Amino acid sequence: PTPSIALPLTAYIPEEYVPSLATRLSLYRSLASIQSTEEIDNMAQELGDRFGPLPQPAENLLQMLEIKILAARAGVESIRAQGKQIVLSMAPGKTANMLAHPTEYGDAIRVTATQIRLDTKRLGSKWRLALKRLLQG
């Protein structure tokens, strides 16, 4: 099953970046079919070649796709923002202990049997990197 992702990121392809609605819709269709992080890298390269440097919302969109792919591989059912935390809930039959936990973040990452919580207040701007490293194992 595809994990549900609800993170505090503005993620879309801006009209100023890709003015043509038909092209934007085509890009969204292509993004929806992506199955691997390699395909995300290829798409980022293609967007950069065709339209120039990616604006932040487009970068965020690619990051969200990468997080979704990594979460599916790691057995994560959902990732959501809850107050000052990012909460990862494991899929039935999976435990949070199955994931490697980066130790350099100390108690900013808390693990229970079925959830992992990242304290975004403590992690600051590093929360995305911490989330990615957690999912990559």
Secondary structure, 3 states (H helix, E strand, C coil): CCCEEECCCCCCCCCCCCCCHHHHHHHHHHHHCCCCHHHHHHHHHHHHHHHCCCCHHHHHHHHHHHHHHHHHHHCEEEEEEECCEEEEEECCCCCHHHCCCCHHHHHHEEECCCEEEEEHHHHHHHHHHHHHHHHHC
